[in-house]
């Protein structure tokens, strides 16, 4: 049996995740521990544990942060109410919201200013959806998949726009939009697609691999929406089996029974060391032939938040 691994590219860290993690790291270097972080900075167990070991303290809400302390907002974004709560507690805030999420926040505000009802396609309860909806709570209606479309109630069916969570499946989102348009023929589109470039690119890469794979292993955490989507997309595009694992140790030996070709990818919040560990684990079981399947190159970088840049600059000038 010719055992091999098809390794997806691109995979792993996107620009928004890299920026958010670096923001916490640089905050710890500049201000010293502890630095508080509202929610998980990104949805990955390993990343959160590593930052905790360096002195980051993760909290659910700003009222858990001592008055006057430093708090970093996660890559998923927060609502204006959270900003107001932080200001009321005199917290120094560093906003690591991904710029692509911020773009969707701006779109909400623009549609709300025109007093449209906004159908936000996304997972109810997800941090990104809560932050986005919080920009205009009286205008936003969350649509959590096709099953919820029949329940949508709007004020005027001719004055409705749609937006989406950035980490959904491209195919599923388009399907939901098509179904919404049947109910609301004059549904307005956002100025540009909301699904983030990294989510799309990782799905495109695994779509190329899935039809050839007996098994796909996606490295990522269960609360990572884009990682969960990669498993779903793998199965939709022909993988015989697909599983989500945080670490190589979670792979079950029986999954490898009769498997020749294994596809490997990772979600946008996953550091490459976890993929390397998985490849070593697979190599020890005979899967040492690794072929990289490149769907496209990624070169996007985001600057760290301006408030942190300013403090770093001032600290250098003071020295």
C-alpha positions in Angstrom: 0.0 0.0 0.0 1.5 3.4 -1.1 0.9 5.6 1.9 1.1 9.4 1.3 0.0 12.7 2.8 -1.4 15.6 0.7 -0.7 18.8 2.6 -2.9 21.7 1.9 -1.5 25.2 1.2 -2.5 27.7 2.3 -3.3 26.4 5.8 -3.0 27.7 9.4 -2.5 31.2 10.6 -4.2 34.0 8.7 -3.1 37.7 8.8 -5.9 38.5 11.4 -4.9 35.7 13.7 -1.2 36.5 13.5 -1.9 40.1 14.2 -4.0 39.2 17.3 -1.5 36.8 18.8 1.4 39.2 18.2 -0.7 42.0 19.8 -1.0 40.0 23.1 2.7 39.0 22.9 3.9 42.6 22.4 1.5 43.8 25.1 3.1 41.4 27.6 6.6 42.6 26.6 5.7 46.3 26.8 3.4 46.4 29.8 4.4 43.3 31.7 2.1 40.6 33.0 -0.7 40.3 33.6 -2.4 41.5 30.4 -6.1 40.7 30.3 -7.8 39.4 27.2 -11.6 39.4 26.7 -12.6 35.9 25.4 -10.1 33.6 23.7 -7.8 35.9 21.6 -8.3 33.3 18.8 -10.1 30.0 18.9 -7.2 27.6 19.5 -6.4 25.7 22.7 -2.7 25.6 22.2 -2.4 29.4 21.4 -4.5 30.3 24.5 -2.5 27.9 26.8 0.9 29.3 25.5 -0.2 32.9 26.1 -1.6 32.0 29.6 1.9 30.6 30.4 3.4 34.0 29.5 1.0 36.0 31.7 -2.2 36.6 29.7 -5.4 36.2 31.7 -8.4 35.3 29.7 -11.8 36.6 30.9 -15.4 36.3 29.6 -16.4 40.0 30.2 -14.7 43.3 31.0 -16.2 43.4 34.5 -13.7 40.6 35.4 -10.8 43.0 34.6 -9.5 45.1 37.5 -10.3 48.8 37.1 -7.6 50.7 35.2 -6.0 47.5 33.9 -5.1 46.6 30.3 -7.5 44.5 28.2 -7.1 43.2 24.7 -10.2 42.6 22.6 -10.0 39.3 20.6 -9.8 39.0 16.8 -13.5 38.2 16.7 -14.6 41.8 17.5 -16.8 43.4 20.2 -19.9 45.4 20.2 -20.1 49.2 21.1 -21.6 48.1 24.5 -18.4 46.3 25.3 -16.3 49.3 24.4 -18.6 51.4 26.7 -18.3 49.0 29.6 -14.5 49.1 29.3 -14.5 52.9 29.2 -16.7 53.0 32.3 -14.2 50.8 34.2 -11.3 53.0 33.0 -9.6 50.1 31.2 -6.8 50.7 28.7 -8.2 48.8 25.7 -6.2 47.4 22.8 -8.5 46.3 20.0 -7.1 43.2 18.1 -10.3 42.8 16.1 -9.4 41.4 12.6 -9.7 44.3 10.1 -11.9 42.0 7.9 -14.4 41.7 10.8 -14.2 45.5 11.3 -15.2 45.9 7.7 -18.4 44.0 8.4 -19.0 46.2 11.4 -18.8 49.2 9.2 -21.3 47.6 6.7 -23.7 47.0 9.6 -23.5 50.7 10.6 -24.0 51.9 7.0 -27.0 49.7 6.4 -28.5 50.6 9.8 -28.0 54.3 9.0 -30.3 53.7 6.0 -32.7 52.0 8.5 -32.6 48.7 6.6 -33.3 45.3 8.3 -30.0 43.4 8.2 -30.0 39.6 7.8 -26.7 38.5 9.4 -25.9 34.9 8.3 -23.9 33.3 11.0 -23.9 31.1 14.1 -26.0 32.4 16.9 -23.9 32.9 20.0 -20.6 33.0 18.2 -18.4 35.9 19.5 -18.0 37.5 16.0 -21.8 37.4 15.4 -22.5 38.9 18.8 -20.0 41.7 18.2 -21.3 42.4 14.7 -25.0 42.3 15.7 -24.2 44.7 18.6 -23.4 47.5 16.2 -27.2 47.8 15.5 -29.2 45.4 17.6 -32.6 46.7 16.6 -31.8 46.3 12.8 -29.9 43.0 12.8 -31.6 39.6 12.6 -29.3 36.6 12.9 -30.0 33.8 10.3 -28.3 30.6 11.5 -28.5 28.5 8.3 -31.3 27.5 6.0 -33.6 26.1 8.7 -34.1 29.6 10.2 -35.1 31.4 7.0 -38.8 30.6 7.3 -38.8 32.3 10.8 -37.3 35.6 9.6 -39.6 38.6 10.2 -38.8 42.0 8.7 -40.5 45.3 8.8 -40.4 45.9 5.0 -39.5 43.0 2.6 -38.2 45.6 0.1 -35.7 47.1 2.5 -33.5 44.2 3.6 -29.8 43.6 3.2 -27.6 40.6 4.1 -24.1 40.3 5.7 -22.3 37.2 7.0 -19.9 36.0 9.6 -16.4 35.9 8.0 -15.6 32.3 8.8 -18.5 30.4 7.2 -18.4 27.9 4.3 -18.5 29.9 1.1 -20.9 27.3 -0.6 -23.3 27.2 2.4 -23.4 31.0 2.6 -24.2 31.4 -1.1 -26.9 28.7 -0.6 -28.4 30.6 2.3 -28.3 33.9 0.3 -30.1 32.3 -2.6 -32.8 31.0 -0.3 -33.2 34.4 1.4 -33.5 36.0 -2.1 -36.5 33.7 -2.8 -38.3 35.2 0.2 -36.9 38.7 -0.4 -36.4 39.3 -4.1 -35.0 42.8 -3.5 -32.4 41.7 -1.0 -29.4 44.0 -1.1 -25.9 42.6 -1.2 -22.9 43.9 0.8 -20.4 46.0 -1.2 -18.0 43.0 -1.2 -18.1 39.4 -0.1 -17.8 39.1 3.7 -16.2 35.6 3.9 -12.6 36.3 4.7 -9.9 35.5 2.1 -8.2 33.0 4.5 -11.4 31.1 5.1 -12.0 30.9 1.3 -8.5 30.0 0.4 -8.3 27.1 3.0 -11.6 25.8 1.7 -10.4 26.0 -1.9 -7.2 24.1 -1.0 -9.0 21.3 0.8 -11.5 21.0 -2.0 -8.6 20.0 -4.3 -7.4 17.3 -1.9 -10.7 15.9 -0.6 -11.6 13.8 -3.7 -8.2 12.0 -3.5 -8.3 11.4 0.2 -9.3 8.3 2.1 -9.0 10.5 5.3 -8.7 14.2 6.0 -7.3 15.4 9.3 -8.0 19.1 10.1 -6.0 20.6 12.9 -8.1 23.0 14.8 -10.3 23.5 17.9 -14.0 22.6 18.1 -15.0 26.3 18.8 -13.1 27.4 15.7 -15.8 28.0 13.1 -13.5 28.0 10.1 -11.8 24.7 11.2 -15.2 23.0 11.7 -16.1 24.2 8.2 -13.0 22.5 6.7 -14.2 19.1 8.0 -17.6 19.7 6.4 -16.2 20.9 3.1 -13.8 17.8 3.0 -16.7 15.5 3.3 -18.9 17.4 0.8 -16.1 17.2 -1.8 -15.4 13.5 -1.6 -13.2 12.7 1.4 -14.2 9.2 2.7 -13.7 10.4 6.3 -12.7 13.7 8.0 -11.9 14.6 11.6 -11.0 17.6 13.6 -8.1 17.3 16.1 -6.4 19.8 18.3 -3.2 17.7 18.6 -1.6 14.7 16.9 -2.3 12.6 20.1 -6.0 12.9 19.4 -5.8 10.9 16.1 -7.2 7.4 16.7 -5.1 4.6 15.2 -8.3 2.9 13.8 -8.9 5.9 11.6 -5.8 4.8 9.6 -7.1 1.3 8.8 -7.0 0.7 5.0 -6.1 4.3 4.4 -3.6 5.1 1.7 -4.0 8.9 1.2 -4.4 11.3 4.0 -5.2 15.0 3.5 -3.9 17.4 6.1 -4.9 21.0 6.7 -5.4 23.4 9.6 -7.7 26.2 10.5 -6.8 29.9 10.4 -6.1 30.1 14.1 -3.6 27.1 14.2 0.1 27.5 14.6 2.3 25.5 12.2 4.0 23.6 15.0 0.8 21.6 15.5 0.7 20.5 11.8 4.5 19.6 12.1 3.7 17.4 15.1 0.9 15.7 13.2 3.1 15.0 10.2 5.8 13.5 12.5 3.1 11.3 14.1 1.9 10.1 10.6 5.5 9.6 9.4 6.1 7.2 12.3 3.1 5.2 11.0 4.4 5.0 7.4 3.0 8.2 6.0 6.4 9.9 5.4 5.7 10.8 1.7 4.3 14.3 1.9 3.2 16.3 -1.2 2.1 19.9 -0.8 -0.9 20.9 -2.8 -0.9 24.7 -3.3 -4.1 26.4 -4.2 -2.7 29.9 -4.0 -0.1 32.1 -2.3 -1.0 34.4 0.6 1.0 37.6 1.3 -1.4 39.7 3.3 -0.1 41.3 6.5 -1.9 43.5 9.0 -0.2 46.1 11.2 -0.7 45.7 15.0 -3.4 48.0 16.5 -2.5 51.7 16.4 -2.8 52.2 20.2 -0.1 49.5 20.8 2.1 50.9 18.0 1.9 54.4 19.6 2.9 53.0 23.1 5.8 51.0 21.6 7.1 54.1 19.8 6.9 56.2 22.9 8.7 53.6 25.0 11.5 53.5 22.4 11.8 57.3 22.4 11.8 57.3 26.2 14.8 55.0 26.2 
